[in-house]
Amino acid sequence: MAKKLTVALIYDFDGTLSPGNMQEYDFIPAIGKSNREFWEESNETAREQDGDPILAYMYRMLHEAKSSGISLRRESFARSGQNIELYEGVREWFPRINAYAAERGIQLQHYINSSGLREMIEGTPIAKEFRKIYACSFLYDIDGVAYWRSTTPIKRSSSSRSTKGSKACTTAGGSTSISRRSSVRCSSVT
C-alpha cells in the first residue's frame, strides 16, 4: 500500500476566510466605538509606544472591554467568534476540498496563521476544520479572565536570510512577524 501524501493548507483569517477584521463583527460594536475609531486609537497606541500594532490592538481590546464592562473571559471571545461573517462558500470549501484530495490519495491538513484572536476563531463554525490555529491569544487568570497576551517561543526558519538584521518576533500564540523594532520578545535573525 502506497503511503498517502500529506499536504498542509495554511490560511490567514481576516480578509481570506472572512471579510473585514474579526473584532468588527461583535466586539467593537459592544464597546460602543466605530471600527474606524477603534483602529485609529489602536494605531495611535502603537505609534506612541513605538510598539507592535498587533500588541497595541490586543491592549486596546483589554482596556476598552474593562472600561465598557465587557466580559474578558475566553468563552465571551468565542461567542464573539460565532458572529463573524464568512465569505460565501467557505463553509462548503472544507468538505469539498477534503473529498477531492481523498479521491486522489492526498491527506489534507488545514491550519490558520493569523494575527487575529485564536479565541474568536475557535468560536467560528469552521474552527473544527483546522488541525491547529496559530493566532494571537490572551493569558487568563485563575478566574478565567484575560489579562494580557500569550507568547510562545519562535524557531528560526531557513528562509530568514532575506530578513538579516531584522528581528523575528513572536506576537502572541505563535504568530511571527518580522520587524526592525518591536516591543515583543524577539530573537535576532542572522
C-alpha positions in Angstrom: 0.0 0.0 0.0 1.4 3.4 -1.0 1.9 6.0 1.7 -0.5 8.9 1.4 0.9 12.3 0.5 0.1 14.8 3.2 -0.5 18.4 2.1 -0.9 21.4 4.5 -3.1 24.3 3.5 -2.4 27.4 5.6 -4.9 30.2 5.8 -4.9 33.7 7.1 -8.3 34.5 8.6 -9.3 38.2 8.2 -9.7 39.1 4.6 -9.1 35.5 3.5 -11.9 33.4 5.1 -13.9 36.4 6.4 -14.3 39.9 5.0 -13.0 42.6 7.4 -11.4 42.1 10.8 -12.9 39.7 13.3 -13.1 42.3 16.1 -15.5 44.4 13.9 -18.5 42.0 13.9 -19.2 41.9 17.6 -16.5 43.2 19.9 -16.1 46.8 18.6 -19.8 47.5 18.5 -20.2 46.1 22.0 -17.7 48.7 23.4 -19.6 51.5 21.7 -17.0 52.5 19.1 -16.9 52.6 15.4 -14.4 50.4 13.6 -12.5 53.5 12.4 -12.3 54.9 15.9 -11.1 51.7 17.5 -8.4 51.1 14.8 -7.2 54.7 14.9 -6.8 54.5 18.7 -5.0 51.2 18.4 -2.6 52.5 15.8 -2.0 55.7 17.8 -1.2 53.5 20.9 1.4 51.6 18.7 2.9 54.9 17.5 3.0 56.5 20.9 4.7 53.4 22.4 6.9 52.7 19.4 5.3 49.3 19.7 3.9 46.5 17.6 0.4 47.2 16.1 -0.8 43.7 16.9 0.1 44.0 20.6 -1.5 47.5 20.6 -4.8 46.2 19.3 -4.8 43.5 22.0 -4.0 46.1 24.6 -6.9 48.3 23.3 -9.2 45.3 23.5 -8.4 44.7 27.1 -8.6 48.4 28.0 -11.8 49.1 26.2 -13.5 45.9 27.5 -12.7 46.8 31.1 -13.9 50.4 30.5 -17.1 49.2 29.0 -17.9 46.4 31.4 -17.5 43.8 28.6 -16.5 40.2 29.7 -12.9 39.3 29.1 -13.5 35.5 29.6 -12.4 33.1 26.9 -16.0 32.0 26.4 -17.0 35.6 25.6 -14.4 35.9 22.9 -15.6 32.6 21.5 -19.2 33.8 21.5 -18.0 36.9 19.5 -16.5 34.4 17.0 -19.9 33.0 16.4 -20.9 36.3 14.9 -18.0 36.6 12.4 -19.2 36.6 8.8 -17.5 34.2 6.5 -17.1 34.6 2.8 -19.7 32.8 0.7 -18.7 29.2 0.1 -16.1 29.0 2.9 -18.2 26.5 5.0 -18.6 24.3 1.9 -14.9 24.6 0.9 -13.5 22.2 3.5 -15.7 19.1 2.8 -15.3 19.7 -0.9 -11.5 20.1 -1.0 -11.1 17.2 1.5 -13.1 14.9 -0.6 -11.3 16.0 -3.8 -7.9 15.3 -2.1 -9.0 12.0 -0.7 -10.1 10.8 -4.1 -6.5 11.4 -5.2 -4.9 9.7 -2.2 -3.9 13.0 -0.6 -4.4 13.7 3.1 -5.1 17.4 3.7 -4.4 19.3 6.9 -5.8 22.7 7.4 -4.1 25.4 9.6 -4.7 29.0 10.5 -1.8 31.5 10.8 -3.4 34.8 11.8 -2.7 38.0 13.8 -6.4 37.8 14.8 -7.6 36.2 18.1 -7.4 32.4 18.4 -10.3 32.5 20.9 -12.6 34.2 18.4 -11.5 31.9 15.6 -12.3 28.9 17.9 -15.9 30.3 18.1 -16.5 30.2 14.4 -18.4 27.3 12.8 -15.3 26.3 10.8 -12.8 26.1 13.7 -13.2 22.3 13.8 -11.7 22.1 10.3 -8.3 23.2 11.5 -5.6 20.9 12.8 -4.1 23.8 14.6 -4.9 27.5 14.9 -1.8 29.7 15.2 -3.1 33.1 16.2 -2.9 35.7 18.9 -4.2 34.7 22.3 -4.6 36.2 25.8 -3.3 34.9 29.1 -6.1 34.1 31.6 -6.1 34.5 35.4 -7.3 31.9 37.9 -10.9 33.2 37.3 -10.6 32.8 33.6 -10.4 36.5 32.8 -7.9 37.7 30.1 -5.2 40.0 31.5 -2.5 40.1 28.8 -1.4 38.4 25.6 0.2 35.0 25.4 3.5 34.4 23.7 5.4 31.3 22.6 9.0 30.9 21.5 9.8 31.0 17.8 12.0 28.8 15.8 14.4 30.1 13.3 13.5 29.2 9.8 15.8 28.6 6.8 14.0 31.4 5.0 15.4 34.1 7.4 18.2 35.1 5.1 16.2 37.7 3.4 15.5 39.4 6.7 19.0 39.5 8.0 19.4 42.3 10.6 15.8 42.3 11.4 14.1 40.6 14.3 11.7 37.7 14.1 9.1 38.4 16.8 6.5 36.2 18.4 3.5 38.3 18.8 1.1 36.0 20.5 0.1 32.4 20.3 3.0 31.7 18.0 2.3 34.3 15.3 5.6 35.5 14.0 6.3 38.8 12.3 9.5 40.4 11.0 10.2 43.8 12.3 13.2 46.2 12.7 11.8 47.2 16.2 9.2 45.7 18.3 8.0 45.6 21.9 7.6 41.8 21.9 10.0 39.0 22.6 12.4 38.9 19.7 15.3 36.8 18.6 17.9 38.2 16.2 17.8 36.6 12.7 21.3 36.0 11.4 
